[in-house]
Amino acid sequence: MAKIAKRVSKTREGIDPNKAYALGDALKLLKDRSSVKFDETVEVAMNLGVDPRHADQMVRGVVNLPNGTGRTVRVAVFARGDKAEEAKAAGADIVGAEDLVDIVQKGTIDFDRCIATPDMMPLVGRLGKVLGPRGMMPNPKVGTVTTDVTAAVKASKGGAVEFRVEKAGIVHGGVGKISFDVKALEENVRAFADAVNKAKPAGAKGNYVKKVSVTSTMGPGLKLDVSTLAAS
């Protein structure tokens, strides 16, 4: 425990919790302070001026990160016939129909992202209680209920990140790995922030983006200067 406490203390040494860091400076700090033996995930959190309890203030969407996520994403596709074959050809890890529904209903979820063709939704709808809490329920608004199975699988494998506002008005998402260079991380963070800004709901009043911070799996949380998030 003492060793862990010492490492945590070292990662936070010299960090000003009240300072709003420029994006590039914050990412350099995270990379410099990384001392663990695994490739940490870099995550962005955005505090928004919305109340998601109201339908007209819900924030949800998907963003294709220009430099990918650095993760190996396992994709499941609910489809039949030609669409099932198309999904396999596109690189889906698991493809099925009734058989896959049965597997998921029994609690086996061996995938990270879920896609369905529209005709499968009456079946997939039964999985709401299983997939919903995990944020994995297919939804046409984020392109995971679609007839273009090839594009959906490739997007999921290539860096598509879904986001959805939580009860406290926070949206967060992984935007890469600590091993990425600063430029790649900057581009990913800006793409994520831009997508959240474009998803601003009609019911949002006043200041939409209140605060943005960036962190890594074991690193400190750093408040960002929002003005440095604009595309350069």
C-alpha positions as CSV (number, residue, x, y, z in Angstrom):
1,M,0.0,0.0,0.0
2,A,2.9,2.4,0.9
3,K,4.4,1.8,-2.6
4,I,1.1,2.6,-4.3
5,A,0.6,5.7,-2.2
6,K,4.1,6.9,-3.1
7,R,3.5,6.3,-6.8
8,V,0.1,8.2,-6.6
9,S,1.8,11.0,-4.8
10,K,4.5,11.3,-7.4
11,T,2.0,11.4,-10.3
12,R,0.3,14.3,-8.6
13,E,3.4,16.2,-7.6
14,G,3.4,19.7,-9.0
15,I,-0.1,19.5,-10.3
16,D,-2.2,22.6,-9.7
17,P,-5.8,21.4,-9.2
18,N,-7.1,25.0,-9.8
19,K,-5.2,25.6,-13.1
20,A,-6.8,25.2,-16.5
21,Y,-4.1,23.6,-18.6
22,A,-3.7,24.0,-22.4
23,L,-4.7,20.7,-24.0
24,G,-1.2,19.9,-25.3
25,D,0.4,20.7,-22.0
26,A,-2.0,18.5,-20.1
27,L,-1.4,15.5,-22.4
28,K,2.4,15.9,-22.1
29,L,2.0,15.9,-18.3
30,L,-0.1,12.7,-18.4
31,K,2.5,11.0,-20.6
32,D,5.4,12.2,-18.4
33,R,3.8,11.1,-15.2
34,S,2.8,7.6,-16.4
35,S,4.8,5.1,-14.4
36,V,2.7,1.8,-14.7
37,K,3.6,-1.2,-16.8
38,F,0.5,-1.2,-18.9
39,D,-0.7,1.1,-21.7
40,E,-3.1,3.4,-19.8
41,T,-6.3,4.7,-21.5
42,V,-6.6,8.5,-21.8
43,E,-10.1,9.7,-21.0
44,V,-12.0,13.0,-21.4
45,A,-14.8,14.1,-19.2
46,M,-17.1,17.0,-20.1
47,N,-19.4,18.6,-17.5
48,L,-22.4,19.9,-19.4
49,G,-25.2,22.4,-18.6
50,V,-28.0,19.9,-19.2
51,D,-30.4,17.9,-17.1
52,P,-30.7,14.5,-18.8
53,R,-33.9,13.8,-16.8
54,H,-35.6,16.0,-19.4
55,A,-35.9,14.3,-22.9
56,D,-35.1,17.6,-24.7
57,Q,-31.7,17.8,-22.8
58,M,-30.4,14.3,-23.6
59,V,-26.9,14.3,-25.2
60,R,-26.0,11.2,-27.2
61,G,-23.9,10.4,-30.2
62,V,-21.0,8.7,-31.7
63,V,-17.6,10.0,-32.9
64,N,-15.0,8.4,-35.2
65,L,-11.7,9.2,-33.6
66,P,-9.2,10.1,-36.3
67,N,-6.4,8.1,-34.7
68,G,-8.5,5.2,-33.3
69,T,-8.8,4.2,-29.7
70,G,-5.8,1.8,-29.4
71,R,-8.2,-0.9,-28.2
72,T,-9.0,-4.2,-29.8
73,V,-12.8,-4.0,-30.0
74,R,-14.8,-7.2,-30.2
75,V,-18.0,-6.6,-32.3
76,A,-21.2,-8.7,-32.2
77,V,-23.7,-8.4,-35.0
78,F,-27.3,-9.6,-34.8
79,A,-28.2,-10.5,-38.4
80,R,-29.5,-13.3,-40.7
81,G,-28.7,-14.6,-44.2
82,D,-26.8,-12.3,-46.5
83,K,-26.4,-9.6,-43.8
84,A,-24.9,-12.2,-41.4
85,E,-22.3,-13.2,-44.1
86,E,-21.6,-9.5,-44.8
87,A,-20.9,-9.0,-41.1
88,K,-18.5,-11.9,-41.0
89,A,-16.7,-10.7,-44.1
90,A,-16.4,-7.2,-42.5
91,G,-14.6,-8.7,-39.5
92,A,-17.3,-9.1,-36.9
93,D,-16.2,-11.3,-34.1
94,I,-19.6,-12.8,-33.3
95,V,-22.6,-13.1,-35.6
96,G,-25.9,-14.7,-34.9
97,A,-29.7,-14.3,-34.6
98,E,-31.9,-16.3,-32.1
99,D,-28.9,-18.3,-31.0
100,L,-26.9,-15.1,-30.1
101,V,-30.0,-13.7,-28.3
102,D,-30.1,-16.9,-26.2
103,I,-26.4,-16.6,-25.3
104,V,-26.7,-13.0,-24.2
105,Q,-29.9,-13.7,-22.2
106,K,-27.9,-16.2,-20.2
107,G,-25.4,-13.6,-19.3
108,T,-22.5,-14.3,-21.7
109,I,-21.4,-11.1,-23.2
110,D,-18.1,-11.7,-25.0
111,F,-18.1,-8.5,-27.0
112,D,-17.6,-4.7,-26.6
113,R,-19.9,-3.3,-29.2
114,C,-23.2,-4.5,-30.6
115,I,-24.8,-4.0,-34.0
116,A,-28.1,-5.1,-35.4
117,T,-30.0,-5.0,-38.6
118,P,-33.5,-3.4,-38.3
119,D,-35.3,-6.7,-38.8
120,M,-33.5,-8.1,-35.8
121,M,-34.7,-5.4,-33.4
122,P,-37.9,-7.2,-32.2
123,L,-35.6,-10.0,-31.0
124,V,-32.8,-7.8,-29.7
125,G,-35.3,-5.7,-27.9
126,R,-35.6,-8.5,-25.4
127,L,-32.1,-7.8,-24.3
128,G,-32.7,-4.3,-23.1
129,K,-32.2,-5.2,-19.4
130,V,-28.9,-6.9,-20.2
131,L,-27.4,-4.6,-22.8
132,G,-29.0,-1.3,-21.7
133,P,-27.1,-0.9,-18.4
134,R,-23.9,-1.6,-20.2
135,G,-24.5,1.1,-22.8
136,M,-24.4,-1.6,-25.5
137,M,-28.0,-1.6,-26.8
138,P,-28.1,-1.1,-30.6
139,N,-29.6,2.3,-31.5
140,P,-30.2,3.9,-34.9
141,K,-29.1,7.3,-33.6
142,V,-25.5,6.1,-33.2
143,G,-25.4,3.9,-36.3
144,T,-25.6,0.5,-34.6
145,V,-29.1,-0.3,-36.0
146,T,-28.4,-0.3,-39.7
147,T,-28.6,-2.2,-43.0
148,D,-25.0,-1.1,-43.8
149,V,-23.4,-3.8,-41.7
150,T,-20.0,-3.5,-43.3
151,A,-19.6,0.3,-42.5
152,A,-20.9,-0.2,-39.0
153,V,-18.4,-3.1,-38.2
154,K,-15.5,-1.2,-39.7
155,A,-16.4,2.0,-37.8
156,S,-16.6,0.0,-34.5
157,K,-13.3,-1.7,-35.2
158,G,-11.6,1.5,-36.4
159,G,-12.2,4.0,-33.6
160,A,-15.9,4.7,-33.2
161,V,-16.7,5.9,-29.6
162,E,-20.3,6.2,-28.4
163,F,-21.1,8.9,-25.7
164,R,-24.1,9.5,-23.6
165,V,-24.7,12.0,-20.8
166,E,-25.0,10.6,-17.3
167,K,-27.4,11.7,-14.6
168,A,-24.9,14.3,-13.2
169,G,-24.6,16.0,-16.7
170,I,-21.2,14.4,-17.5
171,V,-20.2,12.9,-20.8
172,H,-16.9,10.9,-20.8
173,G,-15.1,8.7,-23.3
174,G,-11.8,7.0,-23.9
175,V,-9.8,8.9,-26.6
176,G,-6.7,6.8,-27.0
177,K,-3.7,5.3,-25.2
178,I,-0.9,6.9,-23.2
179,S,1.5,5.5,-25.8
180,F,0.0,7.7,-28.5
181,D,2.0,10.7,-29.4
182,V,0.6,14.1,-28.1
183,K,-0.5,15.2,-31.6
184,A,-2.6,12.0,-32.1
185,L,-4.2,12.4,-28.6
186,E,-4.9,16.1,-29.3
187,E,-6.7,15.3,-32.5
188,N,-8.8,12.6,-30.8
189,V,-9.7,14.9,-27.9
190,R,-10.7,17.7,-30.2
191,A,-12.8,15.3,-32.3
192,F,-14.6,14.0,-29.2
193,A,-15.2,17.6,-27.9
194,D,-16.5,18.7,-31.3
195,A,-18.9,15.8,-31.5
196,V,-20.3,16.5,-28.1
197,N,-20.7,20.2,-29.0
198,K,-22.5,19.3,-32.2
199,A,-24.8,17.1,-30.1
200,K,-26.1,20.0,-28.1
201,P,-29.8,19.5,-27.5
202,A,-32.5,22.0,-28.2
203,G,-33.4,22.2,-24.5
204,A,-30.0,23.2,-23.3
205,K,-30.0,26.6,-21.8
206,G,-27.1,28.9,-20.8
207,N,-23.5,27.6,-20.7
208,Y,-23.4,24.2,-22.4
209,V,-19.8,23.2,-21.7
210,K,-19.1,24.0,-18.1
211,K,-15.8,22.1,-17.5
212,V,-13.6,19.7,-19.4
213,S,-10.9,17.5,-17.9
214,V,-8.5,14.8,-19.1
215,T,-7.0,11.9,-17.2
216,S,-5.4,8.5,-17.7
217,T,-6.2,5.2,-16.0
218,M,-3.8,5.7,-13.1
219,G,-2.9,9.4,-13.6
220,P,-4.1,12.7,-12.2
221,G,-7.2,14.5,-13.5
222,L,-6.3,17.8,-15.2
223,K,-8.7,20.6,-15.8
224,L,-8.5,21.9,-19.4
225,D,-8.6,25.4,-20.8
226,V,-11.7,25.0,-23.0
227,S,-10.4,27.6,-25.5
228,T,-7.6,25.2,-26.5
229,L,-10.0,22.5,-27.6
230,A,-10.9,24.3,-30.9
231,A,-9.5,22.7,-34.0
232,S,-6.2,24.4,-34.8
